[in-house]
Amino acid sequence: MLAARRGESDVALGQLAEAQAQPVDGWHQSVLDATAADVHLALGNWDEAALAAERGWGSTRTTSFLWAARFAMFGIVAVVEQTLDDRAHRRYVNLPETISRLQERIDAARALGGRWRSSSQRDAAAHFAHAAASLTRLTGSDPDAWAMAARCWTDLDDRWRTATALVHQAEAAALHGSADQAASSLRRSNSIASDLGAAPLLAEIDAVSRRTRISTEVPTRVALDDSTAHSLGLTPREAEVLTLVAAGHTNRQIGEELFVSDKTASVHVSNILRKLGVNSRVDAAAVAQRLGIA
């Protein structure tokens, strides 16, 4: 699995084949099926990932809440990717039937939840959040759903899946016109993937960066001098906030850096837009660039 996430496909597939050749009991068969699904998803082998997920689902769907959640997620991610490939190649897809079938899979896995302890609930919740977010990609990827998945994975300290959710959140946010959210998510995803040496994920991040025209580089923050701030009618605090807006920070990030609430940060941003005579944060950042502070 780690080799696959690093992009070492020959090593990963060789180790997987060796593992599959060994005698295995029922519980470890679930581990093996999950690993196979994970490996093939990391390598972009959607058909093989779907088959492994379906094998695992067949053996655990009525016996284990956690394994059912995992295989539901693996299968849904694989089928969503297959469906998007089919649509890109103009192959016929019965989209309503596909969405309905995948939603039924999530519902069936969730139905086991009442029998299991909270530790399983927390892990399963992350898999369900990721599965639900993946499903939105077939109708218009939902940035809020991906944000929820990223929070769940962060809570579990799963950096790979956090980065995976974040890159999808970035693309979804860009599609919905939320440039600040898209930039923040993409840069955070890139930072994690770089630390992990996750070559396939870095390639996906680069592709999203090119599609959305959002750089993965964090803009350098430069202070606005007092005379320029005064000429724009900005208070010292607003000048500070503008430099953060120009660096691509969200209201939450501005609040965290300046030790103020999100609401207070939002008020400062609104005042800046009014004083600069612009309608959006992007326009405010453009003004900042012309002033040489971004």
C-alpha positions, 0 to 999 in steps of 0.5 A: 500500500505504501509503495503504491502511494509512492507511485512504485507500481511494480513493487506494489503489485509484486508485493500484493501478488506475493501476499495473495499467494499465501494461505490466509484465514477469513479475517486476514482475507478482509485485510488483503481485499482492503489492501488490494482495493487501496493499492489499485485505487492509488495506482488508478486501476479502477476495475481491479479496485472495484473487484477487490472492494466487491469481494470484501463487501460480499464477505463482510456486509452482514458481519462487520460494521467497520469492514462494511464501511471500508469496502463501501467506500472503496467500491464507491470511489472505484465506481465513481472513477469508472463512471467519470471515465465512461462519461469522458469517453462518451460511453453510455452511463445510466447515471440515476441508476448508478447513483441510486445503487451506490447510495444503497450501498452506503445505506446498507453499510450504515444500517449495521452501525447500531451494534458496534462500539464508538471506536468503530463508529468514528473510523466508519464515519470517516469512510462514510463521509468520503464515500458520500463526498465521492458520490457528489462527483457524479452530480457536481462535486460538493466542497462542503462534503469534501471538507467534512471528509477531510475533517474526519480523516484529520481527526483520525490522523490519516494524512494520505486520505486527508490530502486526497479529500482536500484535493477534491475539496479544492477542485469542487470549491473552484467549480463553485467559485470559492477561490480562497477555499480552493487555494487553501485546500489545494496548498494544504493537500500539496504540503501533505502529499509532498511530506509523504512523497506521494507521487500519484497524489502529487500528480493529481494535485498538479492536474487540479492546479492546472485545471483551476489555474490555482498555484500550489505555492503559498504567496509571500506575505509582504507588509503594506506600508503606513502611507499606502494604507492611509491613502487607501483609507485602511486602518492598520488592522485592515492593512494587515488583513489585506496582506493575508487576503492577498496571500490566499487566506480564508476568514478562518485562517485570518482569524487564527493568525490575528487571534480574532473570530471568523466573524470579525475577520469577515467584517474586516474583509467586507470593509476592505472590499468597500474601501477598495471599491471592489466586489470580491476577495480576488479583486482585492488581491489583484489590487494588492498585487498592483501595490506590490504586496502579493 
